[in-house]
Amino acid sequence: MKDVRATPLCEMRDMQKAFGGIRAVDHVSLELYPGEVHGVLGHNGAGKSVLMKMLSGAYRRDGGQIFVEGQEAQIDNPRDARKYNIETIYQTLALADNLDAASNLFLGREITSSMGFVNDPMMEAETRKIMSRLNPNFRRYHTPVAGLSGGQRQSVAIARAVYFNAKILIMDEPTAALGVAETQMVAELIGELKRQGIGIFLIDHDIHQVKLLCDRASVMKNGRLVGTVNVADVTEDDLLGMIILGKMPDQAR
């Protein structure tokens, strides 16, 4: 749970984004603390993905401010976001199916020798090192990721972000289409990231997963923030009411 005395790892203040005449994000403020999983919930079109895409640099905001560890951050594109150690793990995972774990982890950022050749043994050694922290049971280092399970693919995508010093992770429905065992694997990965002090914004539709994985949850409806709650203090029905009715639990009763 967040320490109220701590400086937020990330803070978004008064964020705004419109497409034509539609206000996709309408004066929304959120914060994320070290080692916190903060769920972002809402129907399709609620604005949650647009809000997170402004943080990741995929969209330029029309208004508002972003602070990282108390300092204002200028984020206009994904390269800017990476400079602030913000990484996004999309639902599609953006992995190259024909390449193995190490090649995916270093894709576009390969380790090379002094002669300029790709250093495959070094990349594999570094991949094994980061995987031993995140998913000690991972063994399929030489298998193209197309042959990995959903949970193992998530492991590779998360390892890539963490290896390159992510402090803030945006995860888009990380357990979608996974079975029970695979979902548990991802939950364990998220638990390990929390222990390492990484903050996670988790975009999800699954209220049950939000209750299991998140410390706090913010609900959006029609581009606006309905409110933020401590997950331990509300029921799944409370969260559902916030999504459908657009009201805090005490207002809906």
For each residue, the residues with C-beta under 8 A, 3 or more apart:
1: 36 215 230 232
2: 6 33 36 215 216
3: 6 33
4:
5:
6: 2 3 33 34
7: 69 70
8: 11 31 32 33 67 69 70
9: 32 33 34 36 68 69 167 168 199
10: 31 32 55 66 67 68 69 86 168 199 201
11: 8 29 30 31 32 66 67
12: 15 28 29 30 31 51 54 55 64 65 66 67
13: 29 64 65 66 67
14: 27 28 29 63 64 65
15: 12 25 27 28 29 51 54 61 63 64 66
16: 23 25 26 27 28 61 62 63 64
17: 23 24 25 47 50 51 54 59 61 62
18: 21 22 23 24 62
19: 22 24
20:
21: 18
22: 18 19 223
23: 16 17 18 26 223
24: 17 18 19 47 50 223
25: 15 16 17 28 47 50 51 54 61 223
26: 16 23 47 222 223 224
27: 14 15 16 64 224
28: 12 14 15 16 25 47 51 64 220 223 224 225
29: 11 12 13 14 15 225
30: 11 12 38 40 51 201 218 225 228
31: 8 10 11 12
32: 8 9 10 11 36 38 168 199 200 201
33: 2 3 6 8 9 36 199
34: 6 9 167 197 198 199
35: 194 195 196 197 198 199
36: 1 2 9 32 33 194 199 200 215 216
37: 190 194 199 200 202 213 214 215
38: 30 32 199 200 201 202 214 215 216 217 218
39: 202 203 204 210 213 214 216 217 218 231
40: 30 48 51 52 201 202 203 204 217 218 220
41: 46 48 204 205 207 210 217 218 219 220 239 242 243
42: 46 47 48 219 220 221 243
43: 46 221 243
44:
45: 222
46: 41 42 43 219 220 221 222 223 243
47: 17 24 25 26 28 42 50 51 220 222 223 224
48: 40 41 42 51 52 203 220
49: 52 53 172 203
50: 17 24 25 47 53 54 59 223
51: 12 15 17 25 28 30 40 47 48 54 55 220
52: 40 48 49 55 56 88 170 172 201 203
53: 49 50 56 57 58 59
54: 12 15 17 25 50 51 57 58 59 60 61 64 66 75
55: 10 12 51 52 66 75 81 86 168 170 201
56: 52 53 75 78 81 86 88 170
57: 53 54 75 76 77 78 79 80 81 86
58: 53 54 78 88
59: 17 50 53 54
60: 54 76 77
61: 15 16 17 25 54 64 66
62: 16 17 18
63: 14 15 16
64: 12 13 14 15 16 27 28 54 61
65: 12 13 14 72
66: 10 11 12 13 15 54 55 61 72 73 75
67: 8 10 11 12 13 70 71 72 73
68: 9 10 71 73 84 85 86 167 168
69: 7 8 9 10 167
70: 7 8 67
71: 67 68
72: 65 66 67
73: 66 67 68 80 84
74: 80
75: 54 55 56 57 66 80 81 84 86
76: 57 60 80
77: 57 60 80 81
78: 56 57 58 81 82 88
79: 57 82 83
80: 57 73 74 75 76 77 83 84
81: 55 56 57 75 77 78 84 86 87 88
82: 78 79 85 86 87 164
83: 79 80
84: 68 73 75 80 81 167 168
85: 68 82 165 166 167 168
86: 10 55 56 57 68 75 81 82 166 167 168 170
87: 81 82 161 164 166 168 169 170
88: 52 56 58 78 81 169 170 171 172
89: 93 154 157 158 161 169 170 171 172 174
90: 93 94 172
91: 172 173 174 176
92:
93: 89 90 153 154 156 157
94: 90 157
95: 99 104 145 153 156 157
96: 99 103 104 107 145
97: 144 145 146
98: 144 146
99: 95 96 103 104 107 144 145
100: 103 104 141 142 143 144 145
101: 104 105 127 131 138 140 141 143 145 148 156 159
102: 105 106 120 123 124 126 127 141
103: 96 99 100 106 107 123
104: 95 96 99 100 101 107 145 156 160
105: 101 102 123 126 127 130 156 159 160 163
106: 102 103 109 110 111 123 126 127
107: 96 99 103 104 110 160
108:
109: 106 164
110: 106 107 118 119 123
111: 106 118 119 122 123 126
112: 115 116 117 118 119
113: 116 117 118 119
114:
115: 112
116: 112 113
117: 112 113
118: 110 111 112 113 123
119: 110 111 112 113 122 123
120: 102 123 124
121: 124 125
122: 111 119 125 126
123: 102 103 105 106 110 111 118 119 120 126 127
124: 102 120 121 127 128 141
125: 121 122 128 129
126: 102 105 106 111 122 123 129 130 163
127: 101 102 105 106 123 124 130 131 141 159
128: 124 125 131 132 141
129: 125 126 132 133
130: 105 126 127 133 134 159 162 163
131: 101 127 128 134 135 136 138 155 159
132: 128 129 136
133: 129 130 136 162 192 196
134: 130 131 138 155 158 159 162 189 192 193
135: 131 138 152 155 159 185 188 189
136: 131 132 133
137:
138: 101 131 134 135 141 152 155
139:
140: 101 143 147 148 152
141: 100 101 102 124 127 128 138
142: 100
143: 100 101 140 147 148
144: 97 98 99 100 147
145: 95 96 97 99 100 101 104 148 152 153 156
146: 97 98
147: 140 143 144
148: 101 140 143 145 152 153 156
149: 152 153 182
150: 153 154 177 178 179 182
151: 154 155 178 181 182 183 185 186
152: 135 138 140 145 148 149 155 156 185
153: 93 95 145 148 149 150 156 157
154: 89 93 150 151 157 158 174 178 182 185 186 189
155: 131 134 135 138 151 152 158 159 185 189
156: 93 95 101 104 105 145 148 152 153 159 160
157: 89 93 94 95 153 154 160 161
158: 89 134 154 155 161 162 169 189 193
159: 101 105 127 130 131 134 135 155 156 162 163
160: 104 105 107 156 157 163 164
161: 87 89 157 158 164 166 169
162: 130 133 134 158 159 165 166 193 196 198
163: 105 126 130 159 160
164: 82 87 109 160 161
165: 85 162
166: 85 86 87 161 162 169 198
167: 9 34 68 69 84 85 86 197 198 199
168: 9 10 32 55 68 84 85 86 87 198 199 200 201
169: 87 88 89 158 161 166 193 198 199 200 201
170: 52 55 56 86 87 88 89 200 201 203
171: 88 89 174 190 200 201 202 203
172: 49 52 88 89 90 91 203
173: 91 176 203 204 205 206
174: 89 91 154 171 186 190 202 204
175: 178 182 183 186 187 204 206 209
176: 91 173 206
177: 150
178: 150 151 154 175 182 183 186
179: 150 182 183
180: 183 184
181: 151 184 185
182: 149 150 151 154 175 178 179 185 186
183: 151 175 178 179 180 186 187 209
184: 180 181 187 188
185: 135 151 152 154 155 181 182 188 189
186: 151 154 174 175 178 182 183 189 190
187: 175 183 184 190 191 212 213
188: 135 184 185 191 192
189: 134 135 154 155 158 185 186 192 193
190: 37 171 174 186 187 193 194 200 202 213
191: 187 188 194 195
192: 133 134 188 189 195 196
193: 134 158 162 169 189 190 196 198 200
194: 35 36 37 190 191 197 198 200
195: 35 191 192
196: 35 133 162 192 193
197: 34 35 167 194
198: 34 35 162 166 167 168 169 193 194
199: 9 10 32 33 34 35 36 37 38 167 168 169
200: 32 36 37 38 168 169 170 171 190 193 194
201: 10 30 32 38 40 52 55 168 169 170 171
202: 37 38 39 40 171 174 190 210 213 214
203: 39 40 48 49 52 170 171 172 173
204: 39 40 41 173 174 175 209 210
205: 41 173
206: 173 175 176 209 210
207: 41 210 211 236 239 240 243
208: 211 212 236
209: 175 183 204 206 212 213
210: 39 41 202 204 206 207 213 214 217 231 239
211: 207 208 214 231 236 239
212: 187 208 209
213: 37 39 187 190 202 209 210
214: 37 38 39 202 210 211 217 231
215: 1 2 36 37 38 230 231 232
216: 2 36 38 39 228 229 230 231
217: 38 39 40 41 210 214 228 229 231 234 239
218: 30 38 39 40 41 225 226 227 228
219: 41 42 46 225 226 227 228 229 239 242 243
220: 28 40 41 42 46 47 48 51 223 224 225 226
221: 42 43 46 224 226 242 243 246
222: 26 45 46 47 246
223: 22 23 24 25 26 28 46 47 50 220
224: 26 27 28 47 220 221 246
225: 28 29 30 218 219 220 228
226: 218 219 220 221 242 243 246 247 248
227: 218 219 242 248
228: 30 216 217 218 219 225
229: 216 217 219 233 234 238 239 242 248 249
230: 1 215 216 233 234
231: 39 210 211 214 215 216 217 234
232: 1 215
233: 229 230
234: 217 229 230 231 238 239 249
235: 238 239
236: 207 208 211 239 240
237: 240 241
238: 229 234 235 241 242 249 252
239: 41 207 210 211 217 219 229 234 235 236 242 243
240: 207 236 237 243 244
241: 237 238 244 245 247 249 252
242: 41 219 221 226 227 229 238 239 245 246 247 248 249 252
243: 41 42 43 46 207 219 221 226 239 240 246
244: 240 241
245: 241 242 252
246: 221 222 224 226 242 243
247: 226 241 242 251 252
248: 226 227 229 242 251 252
249: 229 234 238 241 242 252 253
250: 253
251: 247 248
252: 238 241 242 245 247 248 249
253: 249 250
